[in-house]
Amino acid sequence: MKKRLVVIGNGMAGMRTVEEILLIAPEKYEITVFGAEPYGNYNRIMLSAVLSGEKAIEDIIINDRQWYQDNGITLYAGQDKAVVTIDRDKQSVSTIDGTQVDYDALLIATGSKPLILPIPGHQLDGVISFRDIVDVNKMLAYSQSHNKAVVLGGGLLGLEAANGLVLRGMEVTVLHNGETLLNRQLDQQAATLLQQALESRGLKFKMGANTESLIDDGNGHVSAVRFADGSQLDCDLFVMAIGIKPNITLAQAAGLGCERGIVVNDGLQTNDPNIYSVGECIQHRGATFGLVAPLFDQAKVCANHLGGEGDAEFISLPTATKLKVTGINVFSVGDFVGDEGSEQIVFTDSYSGIYKKLVIKDNTIMGAVLYGDTRDGGWYQGLLEKQQDISLIRDHLIFGNAYVAQVEVAA
Amino acid sequence: MNTSAAKSINTTCPYCGVGCGIEAMVDEVTREVKILGDNAHPANFGRLCSKGSALGETTELKGRLLEPMVYGHKASWPEALQLVADAFKAAINNYGPDAVAIYGSGQLLTEDYYVANKLMKGFIGSGNMDTNSRLCMSSSVAGHKRAFGSDTVPGCYGDYELADLMVLIGSNTAWCHPVSFQRIRAAKEANPKLKIVVIDPRKTVTCDIADLHLPIASGSDAVLFNGLLYYLASRPELNQTYINAHSEGYVEALKTAAISSSDLFQVAERCRIKADDILTFYDWFAGTEKVMSLYSQGINQSASGTDKVDAIINCHLATGRIGKPGMGPFSLTGQPNAMGGREVGGLSHQLAAHMDFSNRDDILRVARFWNSNNIAQKPGLSAVELFDAIYDGTIKAVWIMGTNPVVSLPNADKVKLALQRCEFVVVSDCIAQTDTTEHGHVLLPAQGWSEKEGTVTNSERCISRQRALFSPAGNAKPDWWILSQVAQRMGFGAAFNYQSPVDIFREHAALSGYENDQVHGLRDFDISALADISVPAYQMLQPIQWPVNKAYPNGRARMFDDGQYFTVSGKAQFIAVEPQLPINLPNAEYPLVLNTGRLRDQWHTMTRTAIAAKLNQHKPEPFVEIHPDDAELYGMQANSLALLESSWGNMLARVLVTDSQKPGNVFVPMHWTNQFANRGRMGALVNPVYDPISKQPESKHTPVRIKPYAALWYGFLLSRHELTMAGIEYCVKVKGEHFYRYELAGESLPANWQDWLLASLGHTSTSQKQCLEYSDVSKGNYRAAFLAEDKLEVVLFISAHFNLPERNWLTGLFAEQSIGLAERLALLTGMPPLGVEDTGAVVCACFNVGEKTILSAIKENGLKTHQEVGQYLKAGTNCGSCIPEIKAML
């Protein structure tokens, strides 16, 4: 008789884990999936593309309902199918509408929630985050009927949202409390190039912005942003994109070990041996996650434990950053600031808008920032992960893998 | 060029002593000229070398001296001429005639030379007229004079095609006399019997056609040829009849030869080559009736050069192999008019028309002919002595014409000091800025090759017309006119009333025949049949070999075929030669022997050849060739920079590790000047010692030491526009097609390379440029490229290491109208984008074909011969001087 696997969360991390399990142990589990959103599984990373109009929602669906059916998976999707309790003693979960399913193994993949800046006015209408299809649909609707948008946060998500809204015809100002954009992903030179490129596309920026409150238009809808210096900026739509936090409400309530996220071991197992967790909701060796690459690694390791040998270990590698704004390529990985003992290799092409920086220490790559030409990002990341000695190819390194190969052929 | 508007003019090449005929297709309006070989000229029959072929690219006016300059200011001709005349007169009045001097050049035409010589020796009354031919030919002159009683080259180029053995001694004929080399190569292909022996310490590309190469120890030539004489004495080919009938001194010469060279193994040891190889050479020489010995600077530029010349001539006299078809000693002269200069008496010990100061009757005769009562009575100072006298202050005023002694003389730094000290320096040149014009108080704009009218004489005594292609540029004047004007202003008007070159030529021809008969004594040089030449006939004069007189109205191919020599006895003289070691020998402090010489694509001090971009690509930089063992011993890495030092000076050069050098020897090219390389003047190193007879400097042998140049950084800068680079320890300028290349190295690092680059370019910011930059600070790497309107403007590569990318692909991009994205992204790699071929270093200068192109064509198409390569790529099909390199690749 098959064991019962219950998955809470129909997002990318959870479903990738299910796919991996189906690959290595298709007969082991009878699988039930709970999702709070009323769709199949979709690629959340591509929401920016939907917002910008480059993709439709259908295009970003990974697994439609038919797939669940074809693979014998029971899918409970929709707001009333949100899981509200986990009974670890009985090994069962139950939803808002009272659906209850027992499990032998439970996978928690509840993802993350957007951070909301708790300033006066943050609950006004027209104040949203950028997290799911509902948010995208709201932004699209505003872009049809309103003109001025303000995006709080000059990080990846904020810039993608702002770019999408500009493409949808809105006048968009990005508020950023730092002095450079993507300050966790880019160094100053790359950030400056990025800001120039986005400005040329019509985005406006207010750097070092200290947002004090949002102003009510009198009807419960936002009408302007007020800053600490007393100045104001009109807005019809205010998008908060200042970050995410792991969604651990359910796990906490179930008494699982949680800190910032659900604490898991190298096998993605929580402190309850029957319960595993993957995705943005977890905390592994002190780290939480916000980008997709490590989530897929987690899925593979977790599947190995749930369905296979159980010998895989999740290793948290430096994660590369990519900004999904068509025509603007940025990439960064590792420590691209460097320290006293590190060295830098820098390439710029002002005309082509290319900037590349590699931080080298002890003849290995410590970090990389690429702007404009990011083709070799993956290669640098690989060299970084392998801690490969680059001394022999150093002079060609920044020109990319193809050149190094050419030199080796020539030599 | 609109060829329909072009007219065809026959003239001669201004470079080496081969003296090739040129057919120039000239467009007066655009000042463009297309250069072809003159099919009818007996020197080359239509062939040309890379330098001659590129002459059309050297006639531009950029860099020309076009106005007289007096103390740095533009002046009128009358002003400048009067100043020269007054200054010379003042020096003569105050200090005597020997306080002034003229230093001329084998580049001057015979007519110019004649007037200079007449002025100094005939009217100023001093022998102080010498010439740069002293540096290349005077040992041959002295050797000829001792053996034949006259400075006579016995044979002719036609002998190349008739000989069965050719011995090339101290001559990289392939590079220095390329068209002669082509003829020899063709002769060898046509005549399978023809054997070639190359005697040279270096394994040069000339060895490509050698059946035997004898890499003798530098300076040991006389030991080898004494050995040959001794060997011949025991062979049946010894021509006792000829010796008895036509020579003197054989026994003494043989006795002396036996002392140094009677034992073959002793010869082998002193020459440091295998006895078997020597015996092969001796055997071939003895056994081959039609043998030519062609020799050049390796023989002449020696402190015993005259003896070496005679050691060679001895062997031809002993076998009677002289003056007959396909045989004889043959001096390959260096310059286009070295012979013409000798004919007028351009060397300080000569007087005129093959007469010299050693004969009292000659002095009186020339005085009569010139109608002068002030003719010089004794030889003047030779080149090295002359500049020493300037340095010492005994010569107060000097006039330098068409030559660059600050570069080319030994101990050249002293020459520079001498000119700095000299009270009055006049320089006539067609180029405004040379290492020598920098020191001129008065600069006089001479006409360049394409503007001059007159005659030159090549290595085979062949007189050819040089004809003007264009009207004179700016205010440039013929040298004969400048000299005549000064002579008139000095009060010698009647004797210098020349209206055109033909007036001078007639006088020169008349002097050659003046009292030249059995009664007064016969002289070899006699062109009296041309003394009344008409203007049209002079204009149409066809190449003709002197003598041209009653007996030989159509010239004479070979001299001494009758066994008659110009000595008092009428017999040739054997010279007893005691081989001398070079004067300065290597020692613990200076353990290496420095050899110097020419390259294929440059001429002398590069004032003209470096204008032709394509001639700068074969060897763009001064270099030093060193044997791998020495490179290891002295820690010299290939492509690094070397500091070469002698007791007299130093230079920097790129290291070229090659087994074409013998261990213990290094070679540097002679060409680079301060205009192109701030530390590349080889003359600074060369020892100022010379042959006591010929006064020719020993430029082929100076003890030196070598060590790595301690540069903190290396780099190259490519720029569309010429730049002024200042304050860099090592800087070489190379003009290319659409770019200037600067090879750089330094001992101190600028604070910031970008700032340094902008300052070098004279810019204040990069804002207007499309700018690419690469930096790896801790490795000392910096690279940058600027573009404007998608065209490449500037490329800079800097590294802590000398191994920088090849420049060829990058320099080629300067010819592109726009740089594509793939190229742009690849720029700072220094390598072409994937799929684009790097052509490699230029091998064929005529068609600009690179090494890598040739190698891949050979590989891909299975090419077997240089002819096939030529069919495929055209490489090697024009001047052919790259054929040895192509063959090496095959």
Interface residues (C-beta under 8 A of the other chain):
Chain A: E343 Q344 I345 V346 F347 T348 D349 S350 Y351 S352 I354 D373 R394 D395 H396 I398 F399 A402 Y403 Q406 V407 A410
Chain B: T766 Q770 C771 L772 E773 Y774 S775 D776 V777 S778 K779 N781 L787 L821 R824 L825 A826 L828 T829 M831 L834
